[in-house]
Amino acid sequence: MTTIAVLGNGRVGGNLAAALNRAGHQVATADRSPGSAADAARTAQIIINATPGAGALERLVGLREQIHGKILVDVSNATVDGPDGLPAGLLYPGSSLAEQLQEALPGTRVVKTLNTMLYTVMTAPGALTQPPTAFLSGQDPQAKQIVRGLLADLGWHQEWITDLGGIETAQAAEAAVLFVPHVIRSNGFAPFAISIAR
Ligand SMILES: NC(=O)c1ccc[n+]([C@@H]2O[C@H](COP(=O)([O-])OP(=O)(O)OC[C@H]3O[C@@H](n4cnc5c(N)ncnc54)[C@H](OP(=O)(O)O)[C@@H]3O)[C@@H](O)[C@H]2O)c1
């Protein structure tokens, strides 16, 4: 059993919190109300960022003390959105939110994962007709191993998980969000994930 703080209580955060709770973890969720994120993060071993990517860097740097020495799992996408509300570009071209977080928070182990799929797939990867891929990016092998365990609790088979390497590889995983508006316009909101076929 791990104590987990999920920051953001929307589609992604609510879905992850419920599934991790069902898996037996002690989960606290935080919304945007003042103090809510600090309270949840203070007692957690793992913090999951499921808030909008724009502003996430400032929000998490503001929690520096509460997340020091812990694992920060970043599942967000930092995008510039188009008039239709869908992602139209990257907020950190040539870098990534995860890299910026790791640089700003050297005392926290950042792991990027799960941002390359519709939120429903994060907790029901077996529901797609083909196996999806969950990518991992992060500097710390032990932190990635712990996140692998959480993914297993969410239904991810180990062979569906691809460790891309260090945090600099999150640039590729985050760029996958550029597929999203085109996939949605083409296929609607049917659950999907970016997968590596072998
Ligand atoms: N939806 C997907 O399928 C999907 C897939 C992969 C990755 N993501 C990423 O996951 C993150 C969450 O997406 P979502 O679809 O769950 O969004 P969402 O449903 O809009 O939920 C966002 C959550 O963050 C909170 N929030 C918004 N602005 C905030 C602020 N300034 N400070 C603190 N909390 C704030 C919201 O609170 P309020 O309710 O008060 O607004 C809400 O609880 C985003 O970065 C998104 O790019 C989404």
Ligand as a Chemical Component Dictionary entry (heavy atoms), coordinates in Angstrom:
data_LIG
# 
_chem_comp.id                   LIG 
_chem_comp.type                 NON-POLYMER 
_chem_comp.pdbx_formal_charge   0 
_chem_comp.three_letter_code    LIG 
# 
loop_
_chem_comp_atom.comp_id 
_chem_comp_atom.atom_id 
_chem_comp_atom.alt_atom_id 
_chem_comp_atom.type_symbol 
_chem_comp_atom.charge 
_chem_comp_atom.model_Cartn_x 
_chem_comp_atom.model_Cartn_y 
_chem_comp_atom.model_Cartn_z 
_chem_comp_atom.pdbx_ordinal 
LIG N1  N1  N 0  -8.227  13.895 -20.810 1  
LIG C1  C1  C 0  -7.347  13.012 -21.301 2  
LIG O1  O1  O 0  -7.737  12.016 -21.930 3  
LIG C2  C2  C 0  -5.875  13.209 -21.045 4  
LIG C3  C3  C 0  -4.988  12.223 -21.505 5  
LIG C4  C4  C 0  -3.617  12.348 -21.243 6  
LIG C5  C5  C 0  -3.157  13.449 -20.518 7  
LIG N2  N2  N 1  -4.048  14.406 -20.109 8  
LIG C6  C6  C 0  -3.527  15.544 -19.336 9  
LIG O2  O2  O 0  -3.913  15.369 -17.976 10 
LIG C7  C7  C 0  -4.136  16.644 -17.354 11 
LIG C8  C8  C 0  -5.560  16.686 -16.815 12 
LIG O3  O3  O 0  -6.466  16.544 -17.895 13 
LIG P1  P1  P 0  -8.017  16.319 -17.636 14 
LIG O4  O4  O 0  -8.602  15.884 -18.930 15 
LIG O5  O5  O -1 -8.233  15.521 -16.416 16 
LIG O6  O6  O 0  -8.478  17.828 -17.342 17 
LIG P2  P2  P 0  -9.761  18.284 -16.524 18 
LIG O7  O7  O 0  -10.813 17.250 -16.590 19 
LIG O8  O8  O 0  -10.037 19.661 -17.011 20 
LIG O9  O9  O 0  -9.214  18.330 -15.006 21 
LIG C9  C9  C 0  -8.208  19.199 -14.636 22 
LIG C10 C10 C 0  -8.123  19.248 -13.132 23 
LIG O10 O10 O 0  -7.096  20.192 -12.761 24 
LIG C11 C11 C 0  -7.672  21.209 -11.954 25 
LIG N3  N3  N 0  -7.104  22.518 -12.243 26 
LIG C12 C12 C 0  -7.338  23.295 -13.310 27 
LIG N4  N4  N 0  -6.640  24.423 -13.235 28 
LIG C13 C13 C 0  -5.974  24.357 -12.076 29 
LIG C14 C14 C 0  -5.117  25.242 -11.407 30 
LIG N5  N5  N 0  -4.798  26.432 -11.921 31 
LIG N6  N6  N 0  -4.603  24.829 -10.213 32 
LIG C15 C15 C 0  -4.921  23.636 -9.696  33 
LIG N7  N7  N 0  -5.750  22.776 -10.268 34 
LIG C16 C16 C 0  -6.264  23.132 -11.453 35 
LIG C17 C17 C 0  -9.137  21.230 -12.279 36 
LIG O11 O11 O 0  -9.860  21.827 -11.245 37 
LIG P3  P3  P 0  -11.285 22.527 -11.543 38 
LIG O12 O12 O 0  -12.274 21.391 -11.645 39 
LIG O13 O13 O 0  -11.501 23.400 -10.354 40 
LIG O14 O14 O 0  -11.152 23.290 -12.829 41 
LIG C18 C18 C 0  -9.408  19.745 -12.450 42 
LIG O15 O15 O 0  -9.528  19.116 -11.197 43 
LIG C19 C19 C 0  -3.861  17.688 -18.447 44 
LIG O16 O16 O 0  -2.533  18.109 -18.339 45 
LIG C20 C20 C 0  -4.060  16.906 -19.740 46 
LIG O17 O17 O 0  -3.314  17.445 -20.795 47 
LIG C21 C21 C 0  -5.373  14.318 -20.357 48 
# 
loop_
_chem_comp_bond.comp_id 
_chem_comp_bond.atom_id_1 
_chem_comp_bond.atom_id_2 
_chem_comp_bond.value_order 
_chem_comp_bond.pdbx_ordinal 
LIG N1  C1  SING 1  
LIG C1  O1  DOUB 2  
LIG C1  C2  SING 3  
LIG C2  C3  SING 4  
LIG C2  C21 DOUB 5  
LIG C3  C4  DOUB 6  
LIG C4  C5  SING 7  
LIG C5  N2  DOUB 8  
LIG N2  C6  SING 9  
LIG N2  C21 SING 10 
LIG C6  O2  SING 11 
LIG C6  C20 SING 12 
LIG O2  C7  SING 13 
LIG C7  C8  SING 14 
LIG C7  C19 SING 15 
LIG C8  O3  SING 16 
LIG O3  P1  SING 17 
LIG P1  O4  DOUB 18 
LIG P1  O5  SING 19 
LIG P1  O6  SING 20 
LIG O6  P2  SING 21 
LIG P2  O7  DOUB 22 
LIG P2  O8  SING 23 
LIG P2  O9  SING 24 
LIG O9  C9  SING 25 
LIG C9  C10 SING 26 
LIG C10 O10 SING 27 
LIG C10 C18 SING 28 
LIG O10 C11 SING 29 
LIG C11 N3  SING 30 
LIG C11 C17 SING 31 
LIG N3  C12 SING 32 
LIG N3  C16 SING 33 
LIG C12 N4  DOUB 34 
LIG N4  C13 SING 35 
LIG C13 C14 SING 36 
LIG C13 C16 DOUB 37 
LIG C14 N5  SING 38 
LIG C14 N6  DOUB 39 
LIG N6  C15 SING 40 
LIG C15 N7  DOUB 41 
LIG N7  C16 SING 42 
LIG C17 O11 SING 43 
LIG C17 C18 SING 44 
LIG O11 P3  SING 45 
LIG P3  O12 DOUB 46 
LIG P3  O13 SING 47 
LIG P3  O14 SING 48 
LIG C18 O15 SING 49 
LIG C19 O16 SING 50 
LIG C19 C20 SING 51 
LIG C20 O17 SING 52 
# 
